Amino acid sequence: MPNTPGFLPPHGGYENLKSYPKARIIYDGTVLFCSRFLKHDRRTTDQMVQAARSGKQNIVEGSDASGTSKETEIKLTNVARASLRELLEDYGDYLRAHNLRAWAKDSREALYVRKLGRTRNDDYEAYREFLETRPAETVANIMICLIHQARYLLGRQIASLEKTFVAEGGIRERMTRARLDFRGAQNKNGARASGRR
């Protein structure tokens, strides 16, 4: 039997995506925020935690599905981005409803959070002290900064997935190519065998 490459591309490896650790911090931070500041608002807590979970889990599911469906990967990555947009609105609502200040994009505080993400390992420990000890206004604004970062990364990820799909096609095209390559190799080997007789 001729050796032919499989038609399933490498897939999974969501831990290596830049968006995933950021989404995991957002999930952990949201669970903490709700337990600290929304103890008596079960409905909002459920909605915020679910949106944060969806942001994280859809990255995982999309990465795992990428081997058989780039379309599914793109769709789920976009669902992750949309879920984080919903969560962003929840944090904005919290600040507005409690008459708290929202940081400007280029404020000293927002720039510090962006710098923190670039200079420290992108895990919860980099933010733990702030998220566990600062008042609601500060924590909500940190979460907003992190969500903006994650959505930016997911936007770039979606654009990259689109380019890959246009260049390489989807699973059906890869299956067809693999089958044609296999048949071509069989025919070539059969012709060689006939020539040796």
C-alpha positions, -999 to 999 in steps of 0.1 A, spaced: 0 0 0 15 34 -9 21 58 19 -3 88 17 -6 116 42 -39 116 62 -65 142 53 -71 154 89 -49 184 97 -33 188 131 -60 201 155 -67 207 192 -39 225 211 -62 252 223 -38 258 252 -13 273 228 -37 298 214 -31 333 228 -69 338 233 -74 308 256 -54 318 287 -70 352 285 -105 337 284 -96 314 313 -86 344 334 -118 362 324 -138 331 335 -120 328 369 -122 366 374 -159 367 367 -167 339 391 -148 358 418 -164 391 409 -198 377 412 -191 360 445 -176 392 459 -200 418 445 -232 401 433 -239 376 461 -276 384 462 -282 387 425 -284 351 414 -298 359 379 -271 383 369 -244 360 384 -257 331 364 -258 351 332 -223 366 337 -207 333 346 -224 315 317 -211 342 292 -176 339 306 -178 301 304 -190 302 269 -162 325 259 -137 300 272 -154 267 263 -161 276 227 -124 282 221 -118 247 234 -146 231 213 -137 251 182 -100 240 184 -110 204 188 -135 205 159 -109 221 136 -97 187 123 -129 179 106 -146 213 101 -129 247 97 -164 261 94 -173 248 129 -140 262 142 -147 296 128 -183 296 140 -174 285 176 -145 310 178 -170 337 168 -195 325 194 -167 328 220 -161 364 209 -198 372 210 -202 357 244 -174 380 257 -191 409 241 -222 401 262 -200 399 293 -184 432 284 -219 448 284 -226 432 318 -195 448 334 -204 481 317 -239 479 331 -226 472 366 -204 503 366 -232 525 352 -259 511 376 -237 517 406 -225 551 394 -189 540 392 -162 553 368 -153 534 337 -117 538 327 -109 555 295 -91 533 269 -58 551 273 -61 559 310 -31 552 333 -49 523 348 -60 507 315 -24 510 302 -11 493 333 -34 463 328 -24 460 292 13 462 302 7 435 329 -6 411 303 25 417 281 51 414 308 38 387 331 28 351 323 -7 354 311 -24 335 339 -46 342 368 -17 347 392 -7 379 374 -41 395 384 -49 376 416 -40 403 441 -60 430 422 -90 408 416 -92 395 451 -85 427 471 -96 458 451 -130 474 451 -157 466 426 -150 496 404 -113 486 399 -121 449 394 -149 456 369 -125 478 349 -97 452 350 -122 427 336 -133 451 309 -96 455 299 -91 418 298 -122 412 277 -112 438 252 -78 421 249 -94 386 245 -118 399 218 -90 415 199 -71 382 200 -102 363 189 -108 387 160 -72 381 148 -78 343 152 -109 344 131 -92 364 104 -63 338 103 -88 309 102 -106 326 72 -73 329 53 -64 293 60 -97 281 48 -95 301 16 -59 288 10 -64 252 19 -101 245 17 -122 224 41 -123 187 50 -142 176 18 -115 191 -4 -87 175 17 -105 141 16 -108 144 -22 -72 153 -26 -61 125 -3 -82 100 -23 -69 112 -57 -33 111 -44 -39 75 -32 -53 64 -65 -25 81 -84 1 64 -62 -16 30 -68 -17 35 -105 20 45 -105 30 14 -85 8 -8 -107 25 6 -139 60 0 -123 50 -36 -115 38 -42 -150 70 -27 -165 91 -51 -145 74 -82 -160 
